[in-house]
């Protein structure tokens, strides 16, 4: 029977490669068209590679834990002559080996994506990078901060190729493991986020109105969802606060899409609620449960993966009361919610301290877009909405 290649597909607009996690079908197993047979991980999600047609799996030539670019042949399917002719792809002697795109060098995990390191004069404070060293760093997938860790022994502290090799040898003496695609994606996002002037402010608010209000719902929204809904309402009232500075343009969002962070193995996945300002609060609890399950399985639906203009992270369950979370590079701001706890609050009516369930709310924002006064007004608006949740 003719053989049809099983090819690594394009798994997203910005996805160039994927790492094989496991094979979900075996060699010799009959399969049907569009059946998932390989589970792969991109820098965004766990996804499946499917069969191009009916047939029997002839062989897999890809390997688990290796990363391959889009278009790579991962294996072959024995198919009918009609299907092979329709697909226009048949082979008689398929290759037995294919190169992975990313391999650890001296046990050093690769960076993703690779960034060319510019040559810098010594007086700038960074290492002077020769073309040879820059080429070596590019081969390793290193970024600027990686090379800055190499002690330079050349003139004026210049980093030589020998310095890089010595550093690699020293790293090889340390225990290490390959970083996951998710971990590398988070690392790259945080590096790019920190290139902006970020500022954090915070305020305490009462949780008691939320805790009472949520009891009316069949699937009660958690406090983080109330915060997400509140920020959606606040940004719908003033979309300029979620704008991005691109060149000399202030680019406003097309819709109020808010992410809510979910902790998963090796990092965080952020499901996105589209047009959250228009979503009924009564439906958020059930929808959130579904998205959390999908996020933990790294199987978010396409419309919940990207596009958030702001996000909410609830670190209260970790016992943290206050933090300075960092927004994604495409987000202008992020809201942090701390642990709820009983605190003494002064009551003017009784002239006494009264115990109240309180939490701290933080707002981290791009200071190029939002000034102190605007950020103060926004967080005050959030507190007002959260302490009177009937308006949400």
PyMOL commands that set and color helices and strands:
alter all, ss='L'
color gray80, all
select helices_A, chain A and resi 81-87+122-124+131-140+144-147+155-157+161-172+181-193+208-216+223-237+239-242+276-278+281-296+302-304+316-318+372-387+389-391
alter helices_A, ss='H'
color red, helices_A
select strands_A, chain A and resi 3-7+17-23+30-31+36-41+46-50+55-60+67-69+73-78+198-206+244-246+249-251+258-264+267-273+310-314+333-337+341-347+352-366
alter strands_A, ss='S'
color yellow, strands_A
deselect
rebuild
show_as cartoon
